[in-house]
Each structure stands twice: as structure tokens, then as C-alpha cells.
Amino acid sequence: MTGPIRLLLADDHPVVRAGLRAVLDTERDFQVVAEAPTAERAVALAATGACDVVLMDLQFGSGMHGAEATASITAAPDAPRVLILTTYDSDADILAAVEAGAAGYLLKDAPPEELAAAVRTAAAGRSALAPEVAHRLMDRMRTPAQALTKRELEVLQLVGEGLSNQQISKRLFLSQATVKSHLVHIYAKLGVDSRTSAVAAATARRLIRR
């Protein structure tokens, strides 16, 4: 790549964006060209072709989720690379981001040099995963029979948010019978026999976010 790596910062907290800009501006080969306070705005700015890498938060105050924005951005031809930068490290969040096409996944407490290296790696077309995120993905690969699928994690995340089977079926466009089937598989994999126990076990293992 010739010229500086052009960056778009997508985060709903102005203080976080200011902090990121301050860190990234110290790198000679980086240029922060735009900021987006919403995921929708990030999608619109990314579509202009003005940036090479988008640093994307996962959770915005309302509206589109970061993983949804990532999927929208990466679906376009010659799309910029998306590097997730978040506080969340649950399996549900990681899998959603990876499936959406994220080039990397980093936690916000990463040291500046790790962030800079991840940006350069993403810009070069390679994957950039925080060590702890890579470790979680490797654990899933080692024990696939025990790992919850992405859909099971989605169902369990909504259970943790207090939704009923009927509400989950509407949210995920599934039949209630399918939701119940997913819960049976979840209980078996986690070695539990109730919704409360499943949420507690999954939260303890950082499978879902609470």
C-alpha cells in the first residue's frame, strides 16, 4: 500500500474516539480521515471509499449493531477492512464479528503498539486477532462437540436478556419448536437443566455477554 493507511473510527463515545485519534496520530503511516458516532454513519462513510481500515465498536447506543455494520461494509466490492475494537470478549460477540467479515478483533485495553500492529496487519489483508480471542477460537476448534453453535449462542444471549421462547422466535425468525430444540442442545452441552443455570454457566465461561 502506498501512502498512509486511512482510518475511520466508529464508536459512539466521543472520549473514546478522541483517545484513539490521539494514539493513532502518533503513527507516521496512519491518517484518521473520519469519525462515526453510529454504526449507520460508519457504513455510509465506508462506502465512499475514503478509508482503508474501519475501527469498529460492537455496541452502539441504539440502532445498528457493530457486527451488522461490519457485514454491510464487507459485502461491498473493494470494501475497507474492518477491525473490531471492543470491550466484549464473549464467544457470541467474537463469532458474530468473524462471520460478518471482520479482519480482526481487538479489545480496548490492548496496548498502543498492539493496536498499531493490528491496523497494519488488517490493512495488509491478513487477520489480526488479540491473543485471548485467538485462544478462545482455538478452544472451540479443539472441542467442537461441546461448543455452542452461533445460533445456540444467539438464543442463549436472548434468554440471558430475559426474553421468552415466543419473543426469541420472533426476534430470530424461528419457530418456537426450533427455539426449544436449541435450548435442549444448549442444556446438554452445558450440563444444566434450566434457563437460569444455562445463563449462569454461559456467563461464567464468557460464552455470552451479561
C-alpha positions as CSV (number, residue, x, y, z in Angstrom):
1,M,0.0,0.0,0.0
2,T,1.3,3.4,-1.0
3,G,0.6,6.4,1.1
4,P,-0.7,6.4,4.7
5,I,-3.3,3.9,5.9
6,R,-6.6,5.8,6.1
7,L,-8.7,5.1,9.1
8,L,-12.3,5.5,10.1
9,L,-13.1,5.5,13.8
10,A,-16.6,4.2,14.6
11,D,-17.6,4.5,18.3
12,D,-20.5,6.2,20.0
13,H,-18.3,7.7,22.8
14,P,-16.6,10.9,21.8
15,V,-14.0,10.4,24.5
16,V,-13.0,7.0,23.2
17,R,-12.8,8.4,19.6
18,A,-10.6,11.3,20.9
19,G,-8.3,8.8,22.7
20,L,-8.0,6.6,19.7
21,R,-7.2,9.5,17.4
22,A,-4.5,10.7,19.9
23,V,-2.9,7.3,19.9
24,L,-3.2,6.6,16.1
25,D,-2.0,10.1,15.2
26,T,1.4,9.3,16.7
27,E,2.0,6.7,13.9
28,R,3.5,8.2,10.8
29,D,1.8,5.8,8.4
30,F,-1.7,6.3,9.8
31,Q,-4.2,9.0,8.9
32,V,-7.5,9.3,10.7
33,V,-9.8,10.6,7.9
34,A,-13.2,10.3,9.5
35,E,-15.2,9.5,12.7
36,A,-18.6,7.9,13.0
37,P,-20.8,8.1,16.2
38,T,-23.2,5.5,14.9
39,A,-22.9,2.2,13.0
40,E,-25.2,3.5,10.3
41,R,-22.9,6.5,9.8
42,A,-19.9,4.2,9.6
43,V,-21.5,2.2,6.8
44,A,-22.2,5.3,4.9
45,L,-18.7,6.7,5.3
46,A,-17.0,3.3,4.5
47,A,-19.0,3.2,1.2
48,T,-17.3,6.4,0.0
49,G,-14.0,4.7,-0.5
50,A,-12.2,7.2,1.6
51,C,-10.7,4.8,4.2
52,D,-8.7,1.6,4.2
53,V,-9.5,0.3,7.7
54,V,-12.5,0.8,9.9
55,L,-12.0,0.5,13.7
56,M,-15.5,-0.6,14.7
57,D,-17.0,-0.8,18.2
58,L,-19.6,-3.6,18.6
59,Q,-22.2,-1.9,20.8
60,F,-23.7,1.5,19.9
61,G,-26.3,3.3,22.0
62,S,-29.2,2.4,19.6
63,G,-29.8,1.3,16.1
64,M,-27.5,-0.9,14.1
65,H,-25.0,-3.2,16.0
66,G,-21.3,-3.2,15.1
67,A,-21.5,-6.7,13.7
68,E,-24.4,-5.7,11.4
69,A,-22.4,-2.7,10.2
70,T,-19.4,-4.9,9.6
71,A,-21.4,-7.2,7.4
72,S,-22.8,-4.3,5.4
73,I,-19.4,-2.8,4.9
74,T,-17.5,-6.0,3.9
75,A,-20.3,-7.1,1.5
76,A,-19.3,-4.2,-0.9
77,P,-16.7,-4.7,-3.6
78,D,-13.3,-3.2,-2.7
79,A,-14.5,-2.7,0.8
80,P,-12.2,-1.4,3.6
81,R,-11.0,-3.9,6.2
82,V,-12.9,-3.8,9.5
83,L,-11.1,-4.2,12.7
84,I,-13.3,-4.7,15.7
85,L,-12.2,-2.8,18.8
86,T,-14.5,-3.5,21.8
87,T,-14.7,-4.3,25.5
88,Y,-16.6,-7.5,24.8
89,D,-14.8,-10.9,24.5
90,S,-17.7,-13.4,24.7
91,D,-17.9,-16.2,22.1
92,A,-21.2,-14.8,20.9
93,D,-19.6,-11.4,20.1
94,I,-16.5,-12.9,18.6
95,L,-18.3,-15.4,16.3
96,A,-20.8,-12.7,15.1
97,A,-18.0,-10.4,14.2
98,V,-15.9,-13.0,12.4
99,E,-18.9,-14.3,10.5
100,A,-19.7,-10.7,9.5
101,G,-16.3,-10.5,7.8
102,A,-14.2,-8.7,10.4
103,A,-10.5,-8.7,9.5
104,G,-9.6,-8.6,13.2
105,Y,-10.8,-8.5,16.8
106,L,-9.1,-6.5,19.4
107,L,-10.0,-5.5,23.0
108,K,-9.9,-1.8,24.0
109,D,-7.4,-2.5,26.7
110,A,-4.8,-3.5,24.1
111,P,-1.5,-1.6,24.4
112,P,-1.0,1.1,21.7
113,E,1.7,-1.0,19.9
114,E,-0.6,-3.9,19.6
115,L,-3.4,-1.7,18.2
116,A,-1.0,-0.2,15.6
117,A,0.3,-3.7,14.6
118,A,-3.3,-4.9,14.2
119,V,-4.2,-2.0,12.0
120,R,-1.2,-2.6,9.7
121,T,-2.0,-6.4,9.6
122,A,-5.6,-5.7,8.7
123,A,-4.6,-3.2,6.1
124,A,-2.3,-5.8,4.5
125,G,-5.2,-8.2,4.1
126,R,-4.3,-10.5,6.9
127,S,-6.2,-11.5,10.1
128,A,-5.5,-9.6,13.3
129,L,-6.8,-11.3,16.5
130,A,-6.0,-10.4,20.1
131,P,-4.2,-13.3,21.7
132,E,-7.1,-14.0,24.1
133,V,-9.5,-14.0,21.2
134,A,-7.4,-16.4,19.1
135,H,-7.2,-18.7,22.2
136,R,-11.0,-18.8,22.6
137,L,-11.4,-19.6,18.9
138,M,-8.8,-22.4,19.2
139,D,-10.6,-23.8,22.2
140,R,-13.8,-24.0,20.2
141,M,-12.0,-25.9,17.4
142,R,-10.4,-28.4,19.8
143,T,-13.8,-29.3,21.3
144,P,-16.4,-28.8,18.6
145,A,-18.9,-31.3,20.0
146,Q,-19.1,-29.3,23.3
147,A,-19.0,-25.8,21.7
148,L,-22.3,-23.9,21.3
149,T,-23.1,-23.0,17.7
150,K,-23.6,-19.4,16.7
151,R,-27.3,-19.9,16.6
152,E,-27.3,-21.5,20.1
153,L,-25.3,-18.6,21.4
154,E,-27.8,-16.1,19.9
155,V,-30.7,-18.0,21.6
156,L,-28.9,-18.1,24.9
157,Q,-27.9,-14.5,24.7
158,L,-31.6,-13.6,24.3
159,V,-32.5,-15.9,27.2
160,G,-30.0,-14.0,29.3
161,E,-31.7,-10.8,28.3
162,G,-34.9,-12.1,29.8
163,L,-36.8,-12.9,26.5
164,S,-39.4,-15.7,26.4
165,N,-39.3,-18.5,23.9
166,Q,-42.0,-16.7,21.9
167,Q,-40.1,-13.5,21.9
168,I,-36.9,-15.3,20.8
169,S,-38.7,-17.0,18.0
170,K,-40.0,-13.6,16.7
171,R,-36.6,-11.9,17.1
172,L,-34.7,-14.7,15.3
173,F,-37.5,-15.7,12.9
174,L,-37.6,-19.2,14.2
175,S,-40.5,-21.4,15.2
176,Q,-41.0,-21.9,19.0
177,A,-40.3,-25.6,18.5
178,T,-36.9,-24.8,17.0
179,V,-36.1,-22.5,19.9
180,K,-37.0,-25.3,22.3
181,S,-34.8,-27.7,20.3
182,H,-31.8,-25.2,20.6
183,L,-32.4,-25.0,24.3
184,V,-32.3,-28.8,24.7
185,H,-29.0,-28.9,22.9
186,I,-27.7,-26.0,25.0
187,Y,-28.6,-27.7,28.3
188,A,-26.9,-30.9,27.2
189,K,-23.7,-29.1,26.1
190,L,-23.5,-27.1,29.3
191,G,-24.6,-29.9,31.6
192,V,-27.5,-27.9,33.1
193,D,-31.3,-28.4,33.3
194,S,-32.8,-24.9,33.4
195,R,-32.7,-21.5,31.7
196,T,-31.2,-19.8,34.8
197,S,-28.5,-22.4,35.1
198,A,-27.7,-22.2,31.4
199,V,-27.3,-18.4,31.6
200,A,-25.1,-18.7,34.7
201,A,-22.9,-21.3,33.2
202,A,-22.5,-19.5,29.9
203,T,-21.8,-16.2,31.6
204,A,-19.1,-17.8,33.8
205,R,-17.4,-19.3,30.7
206,R,-17.7,-15.9,28.8
207,L,-19.8,-17.5,26.1
208,I,-22.4,-14.7,26.3
209,R,-22.4,-11.2,27.5
210,R,-24.2,-10.0,30.7
